[in-house]
């Protein structure tokens, strides 16, 4: 499964893949993500990437999205019918507090805080979000990042790319969304009950090509910002929460 993520493919019904030009002709929306970056206590990079992915999943599983008459159902459907954009901005102090007053969901990682908002039109950002910066989301690790826990879903990052933390947060969100679309209701429920347990790691160069060639969800960036077009993240489902997405190695 591949997608032109960032701008990515919608969530089509089986056997019903929209024509790209038709997608472009529809009203365009963007999913805003906001990461809290206080000067004195910035989060670790991997924690922010994992929290961003979990934030996207938390929104997709929210009753305001999943229920037929949910408050955000129509907006999310319109967003998924067009090109699926995600933009990560940063905030601190009063900016973060004001953004927290807007409808959305804040997801807490070990250190990171990421707030996800329902999709907005490309030219219709709330003013308290529109004025926030996209750049400046460079993050360092604050703790040693070890091997993922056994059975945990892993979002593998292309080892050949250099992306800002904000760009990478959008990419991990894309990968989590691709995986979500593949799961049935029982699998979604089980994963949600775990708090959307997952890990983000950079793939070993020798394993990356195998991951891309697999039938796992692959995010393919359109190349409009920071990097050239191509694969950015592969989602490998863990045996515990996403068994149908695990990579079957020889």
ABEGO torsion letter per residue (X at the ends): XBBBBOBBBBBBBBGBBBBAAAAAABBBBBBBBBBBBBAABBBBAAAAAAAAAAAAAAAAABAAAABAABAAAAAAAAAAABBBBBBBBBBBEAAAAAAAABBEBBBBBAABBBBBBBBBBAAABBAAAAABBABGABBBBABBBBBBBBGBBBBBBBAABBBBAAAAAAAAAAAAAAAAAABBAAAAAAAAAAGGBBBBBBBBAAAAAAAAABABBBBBBAGABGBBBEBABBBBBBAAABAAABBBBX
